[in-house]
Amino acid sequence: MKSFFPPLLFLAAGAVSVPAAEDGAPSPGSDVAVAEIAAARERLMLKDGLRDVLARRAAFYAEAETLSENERSRRASDIASRFETLLARFPESAPALFCFAEFLRDGGETARAEELLLRAEKIDPDFSAAQFLLGEILAAGKSPEKAFPRFSAAVRTAPDAADFHLGFGEYLTDFREVLLEKGIFSSRAALDAAMLGEFRAACAVAPADVDARARFAQAFYDAENPDWNAALSAWNAVGALAEKNGAPAGGLLRASVALHRARALAELGRLDEAEALLRGDAAGVPALERSRREVFEIISEKRNLP
């Protein structure tokens, strides 16, 4: 009679005979096969369980703003309970630990999220998303320097993740004083090089991302001793990409790029070129007028130098 059981479950249930060795002992090969089937079954259960709770989490995020406070609290508690149940069954699942930690972080329960991520780190030190999330949580805590090795691990294990490079670059910018004080960097020059390197890496990974290119160009303002030639090249690249993407001439983006190019040119002593940009492509946008006047002042000061 044909069985109604799926082959995997049929075998896992022990419903087939086990080949025996010549001396009557169970075959070692069969033991391995049964173990592999059981492991596959466990992986399938974990995958299905995680898929279910993540679908519930996604629906909750999509609907949260429309829910009453009581319903929002009830739904969040239900999702947390489902994560807890899943982890009770699969305590060594780094992906499940990460997904629950992400949910807890979003709900403001950072201490518990940190605990779960530290567990995930022990299980899989190369889990880049978990390392990055742990870095974000630690950076917002009392000892932001502890985030440094986590961000470093994230970009090392996922070098093609532009968002990780951008996040690491922001961290190096925001916490430069702490990182220097704690001796993580021996000099401001070394820190600035690392910071610029992360933003540059993001551009290399995502060359068509105009926001990543703009953030790299802006990063030169954060350096103690900006390389204005490199800054000008970076802003030229932003402008070329913006034009390629169809950003309108006279619009905010292209006028902003022209303004930044003018600033770099002024710092390089190329004053006539800078002034031409200020009176041309950078003009006519009220939101930029104050910054435009500031660059005119830089040009004026440089013209009046002895």
RODO-2510 file (C-alpha; in nm, 4 decimals, decimal comma):
residues 306
     n   res          X          Y          Z
     1     m     0,0000     0,0000     0,0000
     2     k     0,1313     0,3425    -0,0875
     3     s     0,2252     0,5511     0,2174
     4     f     0,0674     0,8907     0,2770
     5     f     0,3712     1,0022     0,4781
     6     p     0,6306     1,2261     0,3127
     7     p     0,9505     1,0224     0,2634
     8     l     1,1513     1,2362     0,5075
     9     l     0,9069     1,1924     0,7959
    10     f     0,8541     0,8257     0,7131
    11     l     1,2229     0,7566     0,7496
    12     a     1,2626     0,9768     1,0546
    13     a     0,9841     0,7891     1,2285
    14     g     1,1846     0,4705     1,1988
    15     a     0,9181     0,3030     0,9869
    16     v     1,1700     0,1309     0,7622
    17     s     1,3975    -0,1535     0,8498
    18     v     1,7574    -0,0748     0,9310
    19     p     2,0166    -0,2698     0,7371
    20     a     2,2269    -0,4846     0,9643
    21     a     2,5925    -0,5662     0,9531
    22     e     2,6914    -0,9262     0,8892
    23     d     2,7294    -0,9947     1,2611
    24     g     2,3762    -0,8709     1,3316
    25     a     2,4809    -0,5283     1,4703
    26     p     2,3137    -0,2157     1,3262
    27     s     2,5024    -0,0714     1,0317
    28     p     2,7043     0,2406     1,1276
    29     g     2,6107     0,3902     0,7923
    30     s     2,2435     0,3640     0,8734
    31     d     2,2952     0,5460     1,2032
    32     v     2,4548     0,8326     1,0150
    33     a     2,1662     0,8422     0,7679
    34     v     1,9050     0,8540     1,0438
    35     a     2,1005     1,1305     1,2203
    36     e     2,1229     1,3309     0,8983
    37     i     1,7492     1,2942     0,8409
    38     a     1,6740     1,4043     1,1956
    39     a     1,9032     1,7049     1,1550
    40     a     1,7352     1,7975     0,8267
    41     r     1,3969     1,7739     0,9943
    42     e     1,5149     2,0066     1,2720
    43     r     1,6457     2,2576     1,0201
    44     l     1,3128     2,2515     0,8393
    45     m     1,1230     2,3117     1,1634
    46     l     1,3513     2,6038     1,2494
    47     k     1,3145     2,7534     0,9025
    48     d     0,9355     2,7263     0,9104
    49     g     0,9124     2,8614     1,2643
    50     l     1,1355     3,1571     1,1879
    51     r     0,9511     3,2301     0,8633
    52     d     0,6213     3,2388     1,0527
    53     v     0,7338     3,4750     1,3275
    54     l     0,9106     3,7043     1,0809
    55     a     0,5923     3,7271     0,8742
    56     r     0,4040     3,8253     1,1890
    57     r     0,6725     4,0809     1,2732
    58     a     0,6569     4,2329     0,9242
    59     a     0,2777     4,2600     0,9434
    60     f     0,3063     4,4219     1,2860
    61     y     0,5525     4,6826     1,1605
    62     a     0,3283     4,7597     0,8627
    63     e     0,0187     4,8050     1,0788
    64     a     0,1642     4,9426     1,4035
    65     e     0,0675     5,3052     1,3450
    66     t    -0,2959     5,2116     1,2872
    67     l    -0,3296     4,9974     1,6026
    68     s    -0,4538     5,1062     1,9419
    69     e    -0,1972     5,1090     2,2210
    70     n    -0,3492     4,7968     2,3772
    71     e    -0,3562     4,6077     2,0489
    72     r    -0,0023     4,7154     1,9671
    73     s     0,1169     4,5913     2,3055
    74     r    -0,0714     4,2632     2,2655
    75     r     0,0725     4,1991     1,9189
    76     a     0,4256     4,2839     2,0303
    77     s     0,3966     4,0501     2,3296
    78     d     0,2669     3,7710     2,1075
    79     i     0,5597     3,8073     1,8678
    80     a     0,8088     3,8149     2,1557
    81     s     0,6489     3,5014     2,3009
    82     r     0,6798     3,3228     1,9678
    83     f     1,0474     3,4175     1,9462
    84     e     1,1005     3,2871     2,3005
    85     t     0,9317     2,9578     2,2122
    86     l     1,1442     2,9224     1,9006
    87     l     1,4644     2,9906     2,0935
    88     a     1,3661     2,7451     2,3657
    89     r     1,3602     2,4785     2,0938
    90     f     1,6602     2,6101     1,9000
    91     p     1,8824     2,7977     2,1499
    92     e     2,1871     2,7767     1,9215
    93     s     2,0247     2,9450     1,6226
    94     a     2,2205     3,2638     1,5582
    95     p     1,9668     3,3873     1,2968
    96     a     1,6784     3,3464     1,5425
    97     l     1,8754     3,5250     1,8141
    98     f     1,9522     3,8090     1,5742
    99     c     1,5931     3,8478     1,4532
   100     f     1,4583     3,8559     1,8086
   101     a     1,7288     4,1022     1,9143
   102     e     1,6380     4,3257     1,6216
   103     f     1,2731     4,3218     1,7315
   104     l     1,3655     4,3983     2,0922
   105     r     1,5945     4,6835     1,9880
   106     d     1,3140     4,8354     1,7839
   107     g     1,0962     4,8200     2,0954
   108     g     1,3576     4,9898     2,3127
   109     e     1,4631     4,6766     2,5046
   110     t     1,8304     4,7198     2,4256
   111     a     1,9701     4,5349     2,7280
   112     r     1,7920     4,2125     2,6360
   113     a     1,8785     4,2634     2,2691
   114     e     2,2458     4,3018     2,3598
   115     e     2,2326     3,9801     2,5617
   116     l     2,0916     3,7860     2,2671
   117     l     2,3448     3,9316     2,0246
   118     l     2,6329     3,8370     2,2526
   119     r     2,4997     3,4814     2,2458
   120     a     2,4804     3,4949     1,8662
   121     e     2,8373     3,6271     1,8545
   122     k     2,9636     3,3242     2,0474
   123     i     2,7792     3,0870     1,8159
   124     d     2,8826     3,2583     1,4919
   125     p     3,1517     3,5284     1,5240
   126     d     3,1292     3,5933     1,1484
   127     f     2,7573     3,6757     1,1473
   128     s     2,8031     4,0259     1,0073
   129     a     2,4473     4,1566     1,0540
   130     a     2,4500     4,0537     1,4202
   131     q     2,7888     4,2188     1,4707
   132     f     2,6671     4,5404     1,3111
   133     l     2,3481     4,5529     1,5183
   134     l     2,5486     4,4852     1,8336
   135     g     2,7789     4,7699     1,7347
   136     e     2,4833     5,0065     1,6979
   137     i     2,3495     4,9129     2,0409
   138     l     2,6872     4,9424     2,2124
   139     a     2,7584     5,2758     2,0424
   140     a     2,4407     5,4163     2,1964
   141     g     2,5371     5,2912     2,5424
   142     k     2,7718     5,4052     2,8164
   143     s     3,0880     5,2624     2,6588
   144     p     3,0696     5,3391     2,2860
   145     e     3,4294     5,2287     2,2337
   146     k     3,3098     4,8688     2,2791
   147     a     3,1286     4,9001     1,9484
   148     f     3,4512     4,9399     1,7518
   149     p     3,5477     4,5703     1,7222
   150     r     3,1903     4,4816     1,6280
   151     f     3,1728     4,7336     1,3442
   152     s     3,5195     4,6212     1,2338
   153     a     3,4028     4,2596     1,2281
   154     a     3,0901     4,3506     1,0319
   155     v     3,2779     4,5213     0,7480
   156     r     3,5469     4,2525     0,7487
   157     t     3,2999     3,9664     0,7128
   158     a     3,0635     4,1520     0,4768
   159     p     3,2904     4,3788     0,2698
   160     d     3,0242     4,4199     0,0006
   161     a     2,7637     4,5686     0,2376
   162     a     2,7639     4,9425     0,1656
   163     d     2,5350     5,0163     0,4609
   164     f     2,7858     4,8618     0,7010
   165     h     3,0676     5,0792     0,5662
   166     l     2,8473     5,3886     0,5905
   167     g     2,7437     5,3024     0,9457
   168     f     3,1019     5,2393     1,0523
   169     g     3,2081     5,5691     0,8971
   170     e     2,9353     5,7540     1,0881
   171     y     3,0459     5,5856     1,4093
   172     l     3,4078     5,6913     1,3547
   173     t     3,2860     6,0466     1,2940
   174     d     3,0508     6,0694     1,5906
   175     f     3,2775     5,9085     1,8499
   176     r     3,6186     6,0321     1,7414
   177     e     3,6983     6,1906     2,0787
   178     v     3,6141     5,8721     2,2693
   179     l     3,8132     5,6557     2,0293
   180     l     4,1174     5,8801     2,0615
   181     e     4,0847     5,9026     2,4397
   182     k     4,0613     5,5241     2,4744
   183     g     4,3667     5,4731     2,2537
   184     i     4,1844     5,2856     1,9805
   185     f     4,3473     5,5284     1,7381
   186     s     4,6896     5,6723     1,8062
   187     s     4,6277     5,9968     1,6173
   188     r     4,3557     6,2066     1,4618
   189     a     4,5181     6,1535     1,1220
   190     a     4,4847     5,7759     1,1578
   191     l     4,1225     5,8066     1,2638
   192     d     4,0387     6,0414     0,9761
   193     a     4,2006     5,8017     0,7302
   194     a     3,9898     5,5148     0,8647
   195     m     3,6731     5,7241     0,8558
   196     l     3,7290     5,8356     0,4971
   197     g     3,8246     5,4801     0,4065
   198     e     3,4877     5,3468     0,5174
   199     f     3,2929     5,6051     0,3182
   200     r     3,5188     5,5433     0,0186
   201     a     3,4554     5,1691     0,0502
   202     a     3,0799     5,2300     0,0457
   203     c     3,1198     5,4166    -0,2840
   204     a     3,3270     5,1334    -0,4288
   205     v     3,0607     4,8799    -0,3328
   206     a     2,7678     5,0955    -0,4512
   207     p     2,9074     5,3251    -0,7221
   208     a     2,5602     5,4237    -0,8459
   209     d     2,4389     5,5337    -0,5016
   210     v     2,4417     5,9128    -0,5098
   211     d     2,3757     5,9354    -0,1346
   212     a     2,6815     5,7226    -0,0552
   213     r     2,8957     5,9348    -0,2851
   214     a     2,7638     6,2550    -0,1281
   215     r     2,8384     6,1253     0,2225
   216     f     3,1946     6,0434     0,1203
   217     a     3,2389     6,3929    -0,0212
   218     q     3,0913     6,5510     0,2929
   219     a     3,3292     6,3484     0,5093
   220     f     3,6203     6,5696     0,4079
   221     y     3,4650     6,8468     0,6170
   222     d     3,4935     6,6153     0,9185
   223     a     3,8664     6,5621     0,8698
   224     e     4,1105     6,7699     1,0713
   225     n     4,3207     6,8514     0,7635
   226     p     4,1009     6,8024     0,4572
   227     d     4,2542     6,7009     0,1265
   228     w     4,0702     6,9579    -0,0822
   229     n     4,1832     6,8088    -0,4122
   230     a     4,0313     6,4758    -0,3106
   231     a     3,7207     6,6553    -0,1860
   232     l     3,6826     6,8337    -0,5194
   233     s     3,7141     6,5029    -0,7058
   234     a     3,4531     6,3496    -0,4787
   235     w     3,2076     6,6337    -0,5386
   236     n     3,2735     6,6182    -0,9126
   237     a     3,1775     6,2497    -0,9001
   238     v     2,8556     6,3323    -0,7135
   239     g     2,7702     6,5956    -0,9726
   240     a     2,8358     6,3632    -1,2652
   241     l     2,6186     6,0913    -1,1125
   242     a     2,3392     6,3361    -1,0289
   243     e     2,3367     6,4615    -1,3871
   244     k     2,3401     6,1046    -1,5195
   245     n     2,0438     6,0198    -1,2972
   246     g     1,8455     6,3110    -1,4369
   247     a     1,8642     6,5561    -1,1463
   248     p     1,7394     6,8862    -1,2912
   249     a     1,9737     7,1768    -1,3471
   250     g     1,8892     7,4505    -1,0992
   251     g     1,7433     7,1975    -0,8583
   252     l     1,8545     7,1577    -0,4989
   253     l     2,0870     6,8615    -0,5540
   254     r     2,2885     7,0017    -0,8408
   255     a     2,3015     7,3483    -0,6830
   256     s     2,4285     7,1910    -0,3586
   257     v     2,6987     7,0044    -0,5468
   258     a     2,8042     7,3264    -0,7209
   259     l     2,8219     7,5010    -0,3838
   260     h     3,0461     7,2300    -0,2382
   261     r     3,2662     7,2325    -0,5467
   262     a     3,3001     7,6088    -0,5077
   263     r     3,4059     7,5643    -0,1452
   264     a     3,6747     7,3121    -0,2409
   265     l     3,7984     7,5362    -0,5225
   266     a     3,8141     7,8329    -0,2846
   267     e     4,0192     7,6317    -0,0350
   268     l     4,2555     7,5372    -0,3184
   269     g     4,2993     7,9037    -0,4120
   270     r     4,1152     7,8674    -0,7421
   271     l     3,9072     8,1709    -0,6577
   272     d     3,7813     8,2759    -0,9996
   273     e     3,6475     7,9257    -1,0693
   274     a     3,4838     7,9167    -0,7285
   275     e     3,3177     8,2534    -0,7779
   276     a     3,1924     8,1554    -1,1221
   277     l     3,0175     7,8522    -0,9733
   278     l     2,8633     8,0610    -0,6965
   279     r     2,7217     8,3057    -0,9496
   280     g     2,6144     8,0268    -1,1829
   281     d     2,5050     7,6737    -1,0910
   282     a     2,4946     7,7393    -0,7147
   283     a     2,2707     8,0453    -0,7428
   284     g     1,8955     8,0759    -0,7264
   285     v     1,8137     7,8287    -0,4466
   286     p     1,6947     8,0147    -0,1330
   287     a     1,7721     7,7220     0,0980
   288     l     2,1413     7,7477     0,0037
   289     e     2,1757     8,1248     0,0139
   290     r     2,3348     8,1436     0,3592
   291     s     2,5977     7,8815     0,2735
   292     r     2,6592     8,0538    -0,0580
   293     r     2,7351     8,3822     0,1219
   294     e     2,9749     8,1988     0,3534
   295     v     3,1751     8,0692     0,0575
   296     f     3,1810     8,4202    -0,0905
   297     e     3,3300     8,5344     0,2424
   298     i     3,6008     8,2674     0,2209
   299     i     3,6863     8,3883    -0,1283
   300     s     3,6967     8,7506    -0,0124
   301     e     3,9266     8,6665     0,2783
   302     k     4,1648     8,4791     0,0505
   303     r     4,1708     8,7629    -0,2019
   304     n     4,2655     9,0046     0,0767
   305     l     4,5499     8,7930     0,2111
   306     p     4,8836     8,9780     0,2002
***
